Amino acid sequence: MNEPSTIEKGGAEFEGVKLLLCENPLPPIDETIEAASDELPRSNHYTEPYSAPLRDLLGDRIGVSTEHIHINAGSELIRFA
């Protein structure tokens, strides 16, 4: 079994579980589980590249021009001008 104590940056000891930046110790909220479950039957493919409908929805919701919103299914589609 691993020791719960590790030496952190700066030499201080840490008691507990280390999480990566993308991890959350809390479970998802019920609304999130329900929304994900509803979409599960349609989750067997990537989104369309650049997803115009999603960009339109997000742009309207947050008040930003769609030319400032970039959506993609993976980093291979990101291009910098």
HULIN-V411026 format. One record per backbone hydrogen bond with DSSP energy under -1.0 kcal/mol. NH is the residue of the N-H (numbers start at 0). CO is the residue of the C=O. E is the energy in kcal/mol with one decimal. If there is no record, write none. Layout:
NH;CO;E, NH;CO;E
This chain:
5;13;-1.4, 7;11;-2.7, 10;7;-2.1, 13;5;-1.5, 15;3;-1.3, 22;19;-1.8, 32;28;-1.9, 33;29;-2.5, 34;30;-2.4, 35;31;-2.6, 36;32;-2.4, 37;33;-2.2, 38;34;-1.4, 39;35;-1.1, 41;38;-1.9, 42;39;-1.8, 50;47;-1.5, 54;50;-2.6, 55;51;-2.7, 56;52;-2.3, 57;53;-2.9, 58;54;-2.8, 59;55;-2.5, 60;56;-2.4, 61;57;-2.7, 62;58;-1.3, 63;58;-1.6, 67;64;-2.2, 68;65;-1.6, 76;73;-1.8, 77;74;-1.5
